[in-house]
Amino acid sequence: MTALHSDWESARTKVSRSSFYLAMRLMPKDRREAMFSIYAFNRAIDDIADEGDAGPSERLRQLDGWRNTIDGIYSGAPSPASLARVVAQYGLRYEDFLSVIEGVAMDATGASFAPDFATLDHYCDCVASAVGRLSIKIFGMDEEPGFRLAHHLGRALQFTNILRDLSEDAAIGRLYLPSEILKDAGIHDREPHRVLSHSMIDAACRNFALIAHRHYHEADLVLRSGTRGSLRPPRLMSAVYRRLLRKMERTGWDAPQRRVRVGRAPLLLLALRYGLSW
């Protein structure tokens, strides 16, 4: 358990540097601390696939260690105390934790190059929407609208991340743009950097962005439906990432791709707006 607890503590130190930190700060203290625990779990899992130079078998071994930790939480064995408390307090689902681990395992095995859309959708459900399903319990939402929000906002945020991180992912041999989008644009290369240098990459990315916008729209319908819960954090995340997506659309995705950010001043204005509204 020592290595796992080390991963856990390292992940918690990264919370304040994440893009989710501001959204979590809008929550009451008890719910905010619960979200910190969910984020720390997610960060620790992500780091297994993304950090260091371990091979696939070692990364999968570490993920199995976290599966055992989650199994332990639900069977009463010793585990990261804060996460165990959150599971019990908010009734978080066992299968959603395992989905997050499954999604990261897809990255850990090095199979993340231009998946077909069904595979990409399953991956996004694991690494993004499953985190949303855990989060909506802490937001105090009912499951039916909450799970719809997790489905659509999770995809929207993850698709935006994919479009933002094209160059960084290519540097480690990954490309998450779906194969159907690339084929429709006439892109058939099998090497990430050649794909990103293709003359039709901007058209492909814009078509993918349209799908992300549709998910933002569906998420908005849930957020505006009058459903109960602490909805300021998901509203802020939606606003920040949609602004990021629109900024990318203005900049375009022709090579060389440039990483786009939301400036500090606009971010603080959005935080103020959603911090003062319910």
Beta strands, then each sheet from edge to edge (+ up, - down):
end
